[in-house]
Amino acid sequence: MKRIEIIADFNTEQFIKKHFSNLKHDDKMVMAIRNSVRETIRKALVTYELEKVK
């Protein structure tokens, strides 16, 4: 699970840097998007891992 969190955090930051580089990183909209993207990536990785086991 720790590995999934690390991957999700890394990919989230890459996404934010690429798509929101002109906004402040402590902007409330950017923070909300960051949390949403992180959660989406985390869920996708968990689902992927569960599907691999089948």
A tleap script that builds the chain and sets N, CA, C and O, in Angstrom:
source leaprc.protein.ff14SB
mol = sequence {
  NMET LYS ARG ILE GLU ILE ILE ALA ASP PHE
  ASN THR GLU GLN PHE ILE LYS LYS HIE PHE
  SER ASN LEU LYS HIE ASP ASP LYS MET VAL
  MET ALA ILE ARG ASN SER VAL ARG GLU THR
  ILE ARG LYS ALA LEU VAL THR TYR GLU LEU
  GLU LYS VAL CLYS
}
set mol.1.N position { 0.823 -1.195 0.000 }
set mol.1.CA position { 0.000 0.000 0.000 }
set mol.1.C position { 0.868 1.262 0.000 }
set mol.1.O position { 0.516 2.265 -0.620 }
set mol.2.N position { 1.989 1.203 0.689 }
set mol.2.CA position { 2.899 2.345 0.736 }
set mol.2.C position { 3.416 2.675 -0.662 }
set mol.2.O position { 3.547 3.845 -1.022 }
set mol.3.N position { 3.710 1.634 -1.447 }
set mol.3.CA position { 4.191 1.824 -2.810 }
set mol.3.C position { 3.142 2.534 -3.662 }
set mol.3.O position { 3.475 3.407 -4.463 }
set mol.4.N position { 1.900 2.166 -3.491 }
set mol.4.CA position { 0.805 2.799 -4.238 }
set mol.4.C position { 0.711 4.269 -3.882 }
set mol.4.O position { 0.528 5.107 -4.766 }
set mol.5.N position { 0.833 4.597 -2.609 }
set mol.5.CA position { 0.775 5.997 -2.176 }
set mol.5.C position { 1.923 6.810 -2.774 }
set mol.5.O position { 1.728 7.949 -3.198 }
set mol.6.N position { 3.108 6.224 -2.804 }
set mol.6.CA position { 4.276 6.921 -3.363 }
set mol.6.C position { 4.073 7.182 -4.854 }
set mol.6.O position { 4.336 8.282 -5.341 }
set mol.7.N position { 3.607 6.171 -5.566 }
set mol.7.CA position { 3.354 6.334 -7.004 }
set mol.7.C position { 2.276 7.376 -7.245 }
set mol.7.O position { 2.419 8.222 -8.128 }
set mol.8.N position { 1.196 7.325 -6.468 }
set mol.8.CA position { 0.103 8.284 -6.621 }
set mol.8.C position { 0.585 9.706 -6.341 }
set mol.8.O position { 0.243 10.630 -7.080 }
set mol.9.N position { 1.365 9.889 -5.295 }
set mol.9.CA position { 1.893 11.221 -4.967 }
set mol.9.C position { 2.779 11.759 -6.083 }
set mol.9.O position { 2.653 12.915 -6.485 }
set mol.10.N position { 3.674 10.913 -6.579 }
set mol.10.CA position { 4.585 11.336 -7.642 }
set mol.10.C position { 3.819 11.735 -8.903 }
set mol.10.O position { 4.056 12.803 -9.468 }
set mol.11.N position { 2.909 10.880 -9.335 }
set mol.11.CA position { 2.153 11.159 -10.553 }
set mol.11.C position { 1.238 12.367 -10.395 }
set mol.11.O position { 1.028 13.117 -11.348 }
set mol.12.N position { 0.703 12.553 -9.218 }
set mol.12.CA position { -0.126 13.730 -8.960 }
set mol.12.C position { 0.680 15.008 -9.114 }
set mol.12.O position { 0.233 15.959 -9.754 }
set mol.13.N position { 1.857 15.028 -8.532 }
set mol.13.CA position { 2.695 16.224 -8.624 }
set mol.13.C position { 3.117 16.499 -10.063 }
set mol.13.O position { 3.186 17.656 -10.477 }
set mol.14.N position { 3.400 15.448 -10.827 }
set mol.14.CA position { 3.742 15.624 -12.241 }
set mol.14.C position { 2.564 16.211 -13.012 }
set mol.14.O position { 2.751 17.088 -13.855 }
set mol.15.N position { 1.370 15.741 -12.733 }
set mol.15.CA position { 0.164 16.242 -13.394 }
set mol.15.C position { -0.060 17.717 -13.063 }
set mol.15.O position { -0.339 18.522 -13.952 }
set mol.16.N position { 0.062 18.064 -11.793 }
set mol.16.CA position { -0.147 19.454 -11.356 }
set mol.16.C position { 0.901 20.362 -11.994 }
set mol.16.O position { 0.563 21.437 -12.490 }
set mol.17.N position { 2.151 19.951 -11.989 }
set mol.17.CA position { 3.213 20.769 -12.594 }
set mol.17.C position { 2.971 20.986 -14.076 }
set mol.17.O position { 3.191 22.083 -14.588 }
set mol.18.N position { 2.522 19.955 -14.766 }
set mol.18.CA position { 2.318 20.051 -16.206 }
set mol.18.C position { 1.113 20.919 -16.564 }
set mol.18.O position { 1.191 21.740 -17.478 }
set mol.19.N position { 0.004 20.743 -15.853 }
set mol.19.CA position { -1.245 21.380 -16.253 }
set mol.19.C position { -1.571 22.677 -15.501 }
set mol.19.O position { -2.405 23.460 -15.954 }
set mol.20.N position { -0.925 22.904 -14.371 }
set mol.20.CA position { -1.234 24.081 -13.569 }
set mol.20.C position { 0.020 24.842 -13.163 }
set mol.20.O position { 0.078 25.412 -12.073 }
set mol.21.N position { 1.007 24.852 -14.023 }
set mol.21.CA position { 2.282 25.486 -13.689 }
set mol.21.C position { 2.153 26.995 -13.512 }
set mol.21.O position { 2.976 27.612 -12.834 }
set mol.22.N position { 1.130 27.593 -14.114 }
set mol.22.CA position { 0.981 29.041 -14.014 }
set mol.22.C position { 0.186 29.482 -12.782 }
set mol.22.O position { 0.038 30.680 -12.540 }
set mol.23.N position { -0.323 28.532 -12.011 }
set mol.23.CA position { -1.071 28.864 -10.797 }
set mol.23.C position { -0.224 28.595 -9.563 }
set mol.23.O position { 0.718 27.802 -9.594 }
set mol.24.N position { -0.574 29.265 -8.485 }
set mol.24.CA position { 0.113 29.019 -7.218 }
set mol.24.C position { -0.229 27.613 -6.728 }
set mol.24.O position { -1.377 27.178 -6.822 }
set mol.25.N position { 0.759 26.917 -6.215 }
set mol.25.CA position { 0.540 25.546 -5.758 }
set mol.25.C position { -0.249 25.484 -4.459 }
set mol.25.O position { -0.724 24.413 -4.082 }
set mol.26.N position { -0.401 26.615 -3.763 }
set mol.26.CA position { -1.208 26.620 -2.546 }
set mol.26.C position { -2.601 27.214 -2.796 }
set mol.26.O position { -3.352 27.466 -1.853 }
set mol.27.N position { -2.939 27.433 -4.071 }
set mol.27.CA position { -4.262 27.909 -4.448 }
set mol.27.C position { -5.289 26.830 -4.092 }
set mol.27.O position { -5.030 25.641 -4.272 }
set mol.28.N position { -6.441 27.244 -3.593 }
set mol.28.CA position { -7.445 26.274 -3.147 }
set mol.28.C position { -7.936 25.379 -4.282 }
set mol.28.O position { -8.188 24.194 -4.065 }
set mol.29.N position { -8.074 25.929 -5.491 }
set mol.29.CA position { -8.507 25.113 -6.621 }
set mol.29.C position { -7.451 24.064 -6.951 }
set mol.29.O position { -7.787 22.903 -7.185 }
set mol.30.N position { -6.193 24.454 -6.972 }
set mol.30.CA position { -5.108 23.517 -7.262 }
set mol.30.C position { -5.040 22.447 -6.179 }
set mol.30.O position { -4.813 21.275 -6.480 }
set mol.31.N position { -5.232 22.832 -4.946 }
set mol.31.CA position { -5.209 21.855 -3.852 }
set mol.31.C position { -6.356 20.853 -3.980 }
set mol.31.O position { -6.169 19.662 -3.734 }
set mol.32.N position { -7.528 21.327 -4.360 }
set mol.32.CA position { -8.672 20.432 -4.546 }
set mol.32.C position { -8.426 19.472 -5.706 }
set mol.32.O position { -8.717 18.281 -5.605 }
set mol.33.N position { -7.895 19.991 -6.796 }
set mol.33.CA position { -7.595 19.143 -7.954 }
set mol.33.C position { -6.518 18.130 -7.590 }
set mol.33.O position { -6.605 16.964 -7.976 }
set mol.34.N position { -5.512 18.565 -6.854 }
set mol.34.CA position { -4.433 17.660 -6.427 }
set mol.34.C position { -5.016 16.498 -5.618 }
set mol.34.O position { -4.679 15.339 -5.860 }
set mol.35.N position { -5.882 16.808 -4.667 }
set mol.35.CA position { -6.472 15.750 -3.845 }
set mol.35.C position { -7.319 14.797 -4.686 }
set mol.35.O position { -7.282 13.583 -4.486 }
set mol.36.N position { -8.073 15.349 -5.617 }
set mol.36.CA position { -8.919 14.531 -6.475 }
set mol.36.C position { -8.087 13.634 -7.382 }
set mol.36.O position { -8.386 12.449 -7.529 }
set mol.37.N position { -7.059 14.184 -7.980 }
set mol.37.CA position { -6.186 13.405 -8.867 }
set mol.37.C position { -5.480 12.316 -8.075 }
set mol.37.O position { -5.397 11.175 -8.529 }
set mol.38.N position { -4.973 12.654 -6.899 }
set mol.38.CA position { -4.274 11.670 -6.064 }
set mol.38.C position { -5.210 10.514 -5.715 }
set mol.38.O position { -4.818 9.349 -5.800 }
set mol.39.N position { -6.423 10.827 -5.330 }
set mol.39.CA position { -7.376 9.786 -4.958 }
set mol.39.C position { -7.747 8.915 -6.168 }
set mol.39.O position { -7.879 7.698 -6.038 }
set mol.40.N position { -7.911 9.527 -7.321 }
set mol.40.CA position { -8.234 8.787 -8.537 }
set mol.40.C position { -7.098 7.851 -8.932 }
set mol.40.O position { -7.338 6.695 -9.279 }
set mol.41.N position { -5.872 8.341 -8.881 }
set mol.41.CA position { -4.714 7.506 -9.211 }
set mol.41.C position { -4.589 6.365 -8.206 }
set mol.41.O position { -4.327 5.224 -8.586 }
set mol.42.N position { -4.774 6.670 -6.943 }
set mol.42.CA position { -4.675 5.646 -5.906 }
set mol.42.C position { -5.712 4.544 -6.126 }
set mol.42.O position { -5.388 3.360 -6.040 }
set mol.43.N position { -6.949 4.930 -6.408 }
set mol.43.CA position { -7.998 3.935 -6.653 }
set mol.43.C position { -7.698 3.103 -7.890 }
set mol.43.O position { -7.934 1.894 -7.903 }
set mol.44.N position { -7.178 3.747 -8.932 }
set mol.44.CA position { -6.841 3.012 -10.153 }
set mol.44.C position { -5.734 2.000 -9.887 }
set mol.44.O position { -5.794 0.876 -10.386 }
set mol.45.N position { -4.732 2.380 -9.114 }
set mol.45.CA position { -3.641 1.457 -8.808 }
set mol.45.C position { -4.113 0.290 -7.952 }
set mol.45.O position { -3.691 -0.846 -8.167 }
set mol.46.N position { -4.976 0.559 -6.992 }
set mol.46.CA position { -5.516 -0.515 -6.157 }
set mol.46.C position { -6.322 -1.481 -7.018 }
set mol.46.O position { -6.178 -2.697 -6.892 }
set mol.47.N position { -7.160 -0.948 -7.882 }
set mol.47.CA position { -7.950 -1.790 -8.779 }
set mol.47.C position { -7.049 -2.619 -9.677 }
set mol.47.O position { -7.298 -3.807 -9.883 }
set mol.48.N position { -6.003 -2.001 -10.212 }
set mol.48.CA position { -5.048 -2.716 -11.067 }
set mol.48.C position { -4.407 -3.879 -10.294 }
set mol.48.O position { -4.325 -5.001 -10.794 }
set mol.49.N position { -3.965 -3.597 -9.092 }
set mol.49.CA position { -3.323 -4.640 -8.282 }
set mol.49.C position { -4.287 -5.785 -7.989 }
set mol.49.O position { -3.892 -6.951 -8.021 }
set mol.50.N position { -5.536 -5.465 -7.706 }
set mol.50.CA position { -6.535 -6.511 -7.431 }
set mol.50.C position { -6.835 -7.338 -8.678 }
set mol.50.O position { -7.047 -8.547 -8.579 }
set mol.51.N position { -6.855 -6.714 -9.825 }
set mol.51.CA position { -7.099 -7.425 -11.080 }
set mol.51.C position { -5.925 -8.325 -11.447 }
set mol.51.O position { -6.115 -9.386 -12.041 }
set mol.52.N position { -4.716 -7.903 -11.094 }
set mol.52.CA position { -3.536 -8.723 -11.380 }
set mol.52.C position { -3.577 -10.039 -10.601 }
set mol.52.O position { -3.106 -11.068 -11.084 }
set mol.53.N position { -4.135 -9.998 -9.415 }
set mol.53.CA position { -4.158 -11.159 -8.536 }
set mol.53.C position { -5.119 -12.227 -9.066 }
set mol.53.O position { -4.894 -13.418 -8.848 }
set mol.54.N position { -6.164 -11.824 -9.745 }
set mol.54.CA position { -7.183 -12.777 -10.236 }
set mol.54.C position { -6.631 -13.759 -11.215 }
set mol.54.O position { -7.364 -14.615 -11.710 }
savepdb mol mol.pdb
quit
